[in-house]
Amino acid sequence: MDAQAGGRAPAVPFQERFLEDYAVGEVVDCGEIAVSEDEIVEFAGRYDPQPFHIDPDAAAEGPFGGLIASGWHTTALMMRLYVEHYLSPRASLGGPGVDELRWTEPVRPGDTLSMRAGVVESRPSSSKPDRGLLRTRVELFNQHGRKVFHAVVLNMLRTRPR
């Protein structure tokens, strides 16, 4: 999956989906989110207070040549888009984890990130027929089309009531 990736569009709106509605191979565009300097500094001040995240002057002399967002901030921005545009509020039962989490390029003040989510796996549980596992490859791109983040997100979802 890359910035030009295609795929089958979902037949059912995400707000109404159950596990069975997430088809392997479908790719969903999940909107955009802007990144401000104030948000970068505020988040990092609370959770990742490294100089290149919280001090523009120190960051200018640091390894990235300027202020960058914490990777954890980037992950939180991804989660916002994931919940608002992809994960079914009707069926979500939480998630057991994330695989392959990578921050591939710095996110900087003024960037606008867009997200794509592609269904990798959707399978019912063999022991609990009312639920199953959804495995989704998520990618964030900046306004220049450069990938800044990717991960494989795992979620437990309800199956359609019978």
C-alpha positions as CSV (number, residue, x, y, z in Angstrom):
1,M,0.0,0.0,0.0
2,D,1.4,3.4,-0.9
3,A,0.2,6.9,-1.6
4,Q,-1.3,5.9,-4.9
5,A,-2.7,2.6,-3.6
6,G,-6.2,1.7,-4.7
7,G,-8.5,-1.0,-3.6
8,R,-12.1,-1.9,-3.1
9,A,-14.2,0.8,-1.4
10,P,-16.3,-0.4,1.6
11,A,-19.9,-1.3,0.8
12,V,-21.1,-0.5,4.3
13,P,-20.4,2.8,6.1
14,F,-17.8,2.4,8.8
15,Q,-20.3,3.4,11.6
16,E,-22.5,0.5,10.7
17,R,-19.9,-2.2,10.1
18,F,-19.4,-5.5,11.7
19,L,-16.4,-7.8,11.3
20,E,-17.8,-9.4,8.1
21,D,-18.0,-6.0,6.4
22,Y,-14.2,-5.5,6.4
23,A,-13.1,-7.3,3.2
24,V,-9.5,-8.3,2.8
25,G,-7.9,-6.0,0.2
26,E,-10.1,-3.0,0.6
27,V,-8.3,0.3,1.1
28,V,-10.0,3.3,2.8
29,D,-8.9,6.9,2.7
30,C,-9.3,8.1,6.3
31,G,-9.1,11.9,6.1
32,E,-6.5,14.4,7.0
33,I,-5.2,16.1,10.2
34,A,-3.0,19.2,10.6
35,V,0.0,19.3,12.9
36,S,0.8,22.6,14.7
37,E,3.9,23.6,16.5
38,D,1.9,24.3,19.7
39,E,0.4,20.8,19.7
40,I,3.9,19.2,19.1
41,V,5.4,21.1,22.0
42,E,2.4,20.5,24.3
43,F,2.3,16.7,23.6
44,A,6.0,16.3,24.0
45,G,6.1,18.5,27.1
46,R,3.8,16.0,28.8
47,Y,4.9,12.7,27.3
48,D,8.2,12.8,25.4
49,P,10.2,15.9,26.5
50,Q,13.3,15.5,24.3
51,P,14.8,18.8,23.1
52,F,14.0,18.3,19.4
53,H,10.3,18.0,20.4
54,I,9.9,20.8,22.9
55,D,12.5,23.5,22.2
56,P,12.6,25.1,18.7
57,D,16.0,26.7,19.3
58,A,17.6,23.4,20.5
59,A,15.8,21.5,17.8
60,A,17.4,23.8,15.1
61,E,20.8,22.6,16.3
62,G,19.7,19.0,16.7
63,P,19.8,15.9,14.4
64,F,16.6,16.9,12.5
65,G,17.4,20.5,11.8
66,G,14.2,21.7,13.5
67,L,11.3,20.8,15.7
68,I,9.6,17.5,15.0
69,A,6.6,15.6,16.5
70,S,7.2,12.8,18.9
71,G,6.5,9.4,17.2
72,W,3.9,8.8,20.0
73,H,2.2,12.1,19.0
74,T,2.1,10.9,15.4
75,T,0.7,7.6,16.6
76,A,-2.0,9.4,18.5
77,L,-2.9,11.5,15.4
78,M,-3.2,8.2,13.5
79,M,-5.5,6.8,16.2
80,R,-7.8,9.9,15.9
81,L,-8.2,9.4,12.2
82,Y,-8.6,5.6,12.6
83,V,-11.5,6.1,15.1
84,E,-13.2,8.9,13.2
85,H,-13.1,7.3,9.7
86,Y,-12.5,3.5,9.9
87,L,-13.1,1.6,13.2
88,S,-16.8,0.7,13.7
89,P,-18.2,2.2,16.9
90,R,-20.9,-0.5,16.8
91,A,-18.5,-3.4,16.7
92,S,-15.3,-2.4,18.3
93,L,-14.2,-4.4,21.3
94,G,-10.8,-2.9,21.7
95,G,-7.5,-4.2,20.4
96,P,-4.8,-6.7,21.5
97,G,-1.9,-4.7,20.0
98,V,0.0,-3.2,17.1
99,D,2.6,-4.8,14.9
100,E,5.3,-3.3,12.7
101,L,5.0,0.2,14.2
102,R,7.4,2.5,12.3
103,W,8.0,6.2,12.1
104,T,9.7,6.5,8.7
105,E,10.1,10.3,8.4
106,P,9.9,13.2,10.8
107,V,6.5,15.0,11.2
108,R,7.1,18.8,11.4
109,P,5.0,21.8,12.4
110,G,2.6,22.8,9.5
111,D,2.4,19.2,8.1
112,T,-0.9,17.9,7.1
113,L,-1.2,14.1,7.4
114,S,-3.5,11.9,5.5
115,M,-4.2,8.3,6.3
116,R,-5.0,5.1,4.4
117,A,-6.2,1.9,6.0
118,G,-6.1,-1.5,4.3
119,V,-7.7,-4.7,5.5
120,V,-5.0,-7.4,5.8
121,E,-7.1,-10.0,7.7
122,S,-10.7,-10.3,8.9
123,R,-11.5,-13.6,10.6
124,P,-14.0,-14.9,13.1
125,S,-12.8,-16.3,16.4
126,S,-12.9,-20.1,16.5
127,S,-13.8,-20.0,20.3
128,K,-16.1,-17.0,20.5
129,P,-18.5,-16.8,17.5
130,D,-19.7,-13.4,18.4
131,R,-16.4,-11.7,17.6
132,G,-13.2,-11.9,15.5
133,L,-9.9,-10.3,14.6
134,L,-9.4,-7.4,12.2
135,R,-5.8,-6.8,11.1
136,T,-5.3,-3.4,9.3
137,R,-2.3,-1.9,7.7
138,V,-2.3,1.8,8.4
139,E,-0.1,4.4,6.7
140,L,0.2,8.2,7.2
141,F,1.5,10.5,4.5
142,N,2.5,14.1,4.7
143,Q,1.3,16.8,2.3
144,H,4.1,15.9,-0.1
145,G,3.0,12.3,-0.4
146,R,5.9,11.0,1.7
147,K,5.1,8.1,4.1
148,V,5.8,9.2,7.7
149,F,4.3,6.3,9.6
150,H,3.0,2.7,9.2
151,A,1.7,0.0,11.4
152,V,-0.4,-3.1,11.5
153,V,-3.3,-2.5,13.9
154,L,-5.2,-5.4,15.5
155,N,-8.8,-5.0,16.7
156,M,-11.4,-7.3,18.1
157,L,-14.8,-6.7,16.5
158,R,-18.3,-8.1,17.0
159,T,-19.7,-10.2,14.2
160,R,-23.1,-9.3,12.8
161,P,-25.9,-10.4,15.2
162,R,-27.9,-13.4,14.0
